[in-house]
Every structure is written in structure tokens, then in C-alpha cells.
Amino acid sequence: MFQAITERCTALANNLKEISSERKQLLEKIADYIKAKRSANETINLIYVCTHNSRRSHLGQVWAATAAAYYNVTNVQTFSGGTEATAFNPNAINALTAAGFRINKKEESVNPVYEVYFAEDQFTTCFSKVYNNEVNPTQNFAAVMTCSDAEDNCPFIPGCDLRIGTTYNDPKAFDNTILQNEKYTERSNQIAMECLYVFSKVVA
């Protein structure tokens, strides 16, 4: 894993006490799901869902994959999707780049495909898509709802073993303001910390 990302993960993991007890109870449901799949030697599929699949859901996908690697939890595949497709937002990409990820844009289009590397040979593929896109699993997965709109508008997601809402405030509210970069970093760190908490409980 790249040194900058390892250092950020370590710093965040050392401050997991900042997560509220109520929030931890919610996150532990995801950890329990992962532990059950791990005990059964089954692939662990996590889909992070937000309305436009442009910001929070991609941050969830990337940081969950990173947290799994940080805690050496293998056989984890992370995905993201939305209720509609747009594009991976440049401000979210910038927040990940600032955290130390190396991002390779595979093509020039209105909805590019990106490889987001957290180590020389480890990456997750990101592009905006609906949650039931063909690249995402259709059964045996956990659906993690990262925004209230998706939580409200997707009352049923076919094929999921677990559907859980871990909603986050949308950094989009600060686009084109002086607080833009700060708020995207803040949201990235929050999602990273909560993903790290989940996988810390898996190996506890």
C-alpha cells in the first residue's frame, strides 16, 4: 500500500473513538455480515449506493477496498452504484488524490472509467452507473446506502443479503465555494474512518 495512504489509515484508525456509539452499532452490522461471509469462505461483495453515484458512493467503494487491504481481509470486492448514472465527480477524485491514491483515467468521455490505485498492484475501478449495472453483483452482496435520497428512493434492492443506511452529508453543497476542498476531504476522511472501523471489528 502506498505510504501516504498507510499513514492516513493509521492516523484515522488511531482515532476510532471519535465515532459515536450509535454509529458504531450501525457499522458493526456491516462487520458482522463480513465476518459471516469470511467464516463461510465466501466472497464478500459490498455495493455503496447513492443517488448519482458521483461522490459518497465512490468514496465508500474506494475506502472500503482500502480498509480491507489495510487490515489484510482478503476476498473482498467493492462496488458502487446509484439510482441514475452521472459521472465520478472531479472534486471527489481530487480528495482521493490528495489522500495519496493514484488515479488512472482510462478514457475521455462524459462518464470516464477510472482505476483508483491504493497500492502498486491493487486498485478498484470507478465509474458512475446504476446500482444494478451488469458490472455489479446481482446477489450475495450487502447494499450500503450512503445518502438519504437513495435510502428513501430504493426501498428494495433485489438480491442483497443486507441493506443498511449509513448516510453522509453531501459535500456537493460546498461546490465552488471557499470550503470546497476542506469539505470533500472531511467527508472522505469520515467515510474512510468508518470503513476502517468496520474492518477493525472483522479482525478483532
C-alpha positions as CSV (number, residue, x, y, z in Angstrom):
1,M,0.0,0.0,0.0
2,F,1.2,3.5,-0.8
3,Q,2.9,5.1,2.2
4,A,0.7,8.2,2.3
5,I,-2.4,6.0,2.3
6,T,-1.0,3.8,5.0
7,E,-0.2,6.8,7.1
8,R,-3.6,8.2,6.7
9,C,-5.3,4.9,7.6
10,T,-3.1,4.6,10.7
11,A,-3.9,8.1,11.8
12,L,-7.7,7.6,11.3
13,A,-7.6,4.1,12.9
14,N,-6.0,5.6,16.0
15,N,-9.0,7.9,16.4
16,L,-11.9,5.5,16.0
17,K,-13.1,6.6,19.4
18,E,-14.4,9.7,17.6
19,I,-17.2,7.6,16.1
20,S,-20.4,7.8,18.2
21,S,-21.7,4.7,20.0
22,E,-24.9,4.8,18.0
23,R,-22.9,5.0,14.7
24,K,-20.7,2.1,15.8
25,Q,-23.7,-0.1,16.4
26,L,-24.8,0.5,12.8
27,L,-21.3,-0.1,11.4
28,E,-21.0,-3.3,13.4
29,K,-23.9,-4.8,11.4
30,I,-21.7,-4.5,8.3
31,A,-18.8,-6.0,10.1
32,D,-21.0,-9.0,11.3
33,Y,-22.0,-9.5,7.7
34,I,-18.4,-9.6,6.5
35,K,-17.4,-11.9,9.3
36,A,-20.1,-14.4,8.5
37,K,-19.1,-14.4,4.8
38,R,-15.5,-14.7,5.8
39,S,-16.2,-17.7,8.1
40,A,-18.0,-19.4,5.3
41,N,-15.1,-18.7,2.9
42,E,-17.4,-16.8,0.6
43,T,-16.6,-13.7,-1.5
44,I,-17.5,-10.5,0.4
45,N,-19.4,-8.2,-2.0
46,L,-20.1,-4.6,-0.9
47,I,-22.1,-2.1,-3.1
48,Y,-22.1,1.5,-1.9
49,V,-25.3,3.2,-3.2
50,C,-26.0,7.0,-3.6
51,T,-28.4,8.8,-5.9
52,H,-26.0,9.9,-8.6
53,N,-23.1,7.6,-7.9
54,S,-20.7,10.5,-8.2
55,R,-19.3,11.3,-4.7
56,R,-20.1,9.5,-1.5
57,S,-20.8,6.1,-3.0
58,H,-17.4,6.2,-4.8
59,L,-15.7,7.2,-1.6
60,G,-17.3,4.3,0.1
61,Q,-16.2,1.9,-2.7
62,V,-12.6,3.1,-2.6
63,W,-12.1,3.4,1.1
64,A,-13.8,0.0,1.8
65,A,-11.4,-1.7,-0.6
66,T,-8.5,0.2,1.1
67,A,-9.6,-0.7,4.6
68,A,-9.9,-4.3,3.7
69,A,-6.3,-4.3,2.4
70,Y,-5.1,-2.3,5.5
71,Y,-6.4,-5.0,7.8
72,N,-5.5,-7.8,5.4
73,V,-9.0,-9.0,4.9
74,T,-9.0,-10.9,1.7
75,N,-11.7,-11.9,-0.8
76,V,-13.4,-8.5,-0.6
77,Q,-14.9,-6.9,-3.7
78,T,-16.3,-3.4,-3.5
79,F,-18.6,-1.7,-5.9
80,S,-20.8,1.4,-6.2
81,G,-24.0,2.5,-8.0
82,G,-26.8,4.9,-8.0
83,T,-30.4,5.4,-8.9
84,E,-29.1,7.2,-12.0
85,A,-25.7,7.5,-13.7
86,T,-23.8,10.7,-14.0
87,A,-20.0,10.8,-13.6
88,F,-17.4,10.4,-10.9
89,N,-17.2,13.9,-9.6
90,P,-13.8,15.7,-10.0
91,N,-13.9,17.1,-6.5
92,A,-14.2,13.6,-5.0
93,I,-11.4,12.5,-7.3
94,N,-9.2,15.4,-6.1
95,A,-9.9,14.4,-2.4
96,L,-8.7,10.9,-3.1
97,T,-5.6,12.1,-5.0
98,A,-4.8,14.4,-2.0
99,A,-5.0,11.3,0.3
100,G,-2.4,9.6,-1.8
101,F,-4.4,7.5,-4.3
102,R,-3.1,7.2,-7.8
103,I,-5.9,7.6,-10.3
104,N,-5.7,6.5,-13.9
105,K,-8.4,7.8,-16.3
106,K,-9.0,5.0,-18.8
107,E,-10.8,7.1,-21.4
108,E,-12.1,10.6,-22.3
109,S,-15.9,10.6,-22.2
110,V,-18.8,12.2,-20.3
111,N,-18.6,9.3,-17.8
112,P,-15.0,8.1,-17.8
113,V,-13.8,4.9,-16.2
114,Y,-11.1,5.3,-13.6
115,E,-8.7,2.9,-11.9
116,V,-8.1,4.1,-8.3
117,Y,-4.8,2.5,-7.0
118,F,-4.1,2.3,-3.3
119,A,-1.0,0.1,-4.0
120,E,1.2,-0.6,-7.0
121,D,-0.9,-3.7,-7.8
122,Q,-4.2,-3.0,-6.1
123,F,-7.0,-0.9,-7.4
124,T,-10.7,-0.6,-7.7
125,T,-12.5,0.5,-10.9
126,C,-14.8,3.5,-10.6
127,F,-17.4,5.0,-13.0
128,S,-20.9,6.2,-12.5
129,K,-23.6,3.6,-13.0
130,V,-27.0,2.5,-11.7
131,Y,-26.8,0.0,-8.8
132,N,-28.0,-2.9,-10.9
133,N,-25.5,-2.3,-13.7
134,E,-24.1,-5.5,-15.2
135,V,-20.6,-5.0,-13.6
136,N,-22.1,-5.1,-10.1
137,P,-23.2,-8.4,-8.4
138,T,-26.9,-9.3,-8.6
139,Q,-27.0,-11.5,-5.5
140,N,-25.0,-12.3,-2.4
141,F,-24.0,-8.7,-1.5
142,A,-24.5,-6.0,1.1
143,A,-26.0,-2.7,-0.1
144,V,-24.7,0.2,1.9
145,M,-26.8,3.3,1.3
146,T,-24.6,6.4,1.6
147,C,-27.2,9.1,1.0
148,S,-30.7,9.7,2.3
149,D,-32.2,10.1,-1.2
150,A,-31.1,6.7,-2.2
151,E,-32.2,5.3,1.2
152,D,-35.7,6.7,0.6
153,N,-35.9,6.0,-3.1
154,C,-34.6,2.5,-3.1
155,P,-36.9,0.8,-0.6
156,F,-36.0,-2.6,-2.2
157,I,-32.7,-3.7,-3.8
158,P,-33.1,-7.2,-5.3
159,G,-30.5,-9.8,-4.5
160,C,-28.9,-8.2,-1.5
161,D,-28.3,-10.1,1.8
162,L,-28.1,-6.9,3.8
163,R,-29.4,-3.4,3.2
164,I,-28.1,-0.8,5.6
165,G,-28.2,3.0,5.6
166,T,-25.0,4.8,6.6
167,T,-25.9,8.2,5.3
168,Y,-23.4,11.0,5.0
169,N,-23.9,14.8,4.3
170,D,-23.3,15.6,0.7
171,P,-20.1,17.7,0.1
172,K,-21.8,18.9,-3.2
173,A,-23.3,21.6,-1.0
174,F,-19.9,23.3,-1.0
175,D,-19.0,23.0,-4.7
176,N,-17.5,26.3,-6.0
177,T,-17.1,27.7,-2.5
178,I,-14.0,28.5,-0.4
179,L,-14.8,25.4,1.7
180,Q,-15.0,23.0,-1.2
181,N,-11.7,21.1,-0.8
182,E,-12.0,21.2,3.0
183,K,-15.4,19.6,3.0
184,Y,-14.6,17.0,0.4
185,T,-11.6,16.0,2.5
186,E,-13.7,16.0,5.6
187,R,-16.2,13.6,4.0
188,S,-13.5,11.4,2.6
189,N,-11.9,11.1,6.0
190,Q,-15.2,10.3,7.7
191,I,-16.1,7.6,5.2
192,A,-12.5,6.2,5.5
193,M,-12.7,6.2,9.3
194,E,-16.0,4.3,9.3
195,C,-14.7,1.8,6.7
196,L,-11.6,1.2,8.9
197,Y,-13.8,0.7,11.9
198,V,-15.8,-1.9,10.1
199,F,-12.8,-3.9,9.1
200,S,-11.1,-3.4,12.5
201,K,-14.1,-5.3,14.0
202,V,-13.8,-8.0,11.4
203,V,-10.3,-8.9,12.6
204,A,-10.9,-8.2,16.3
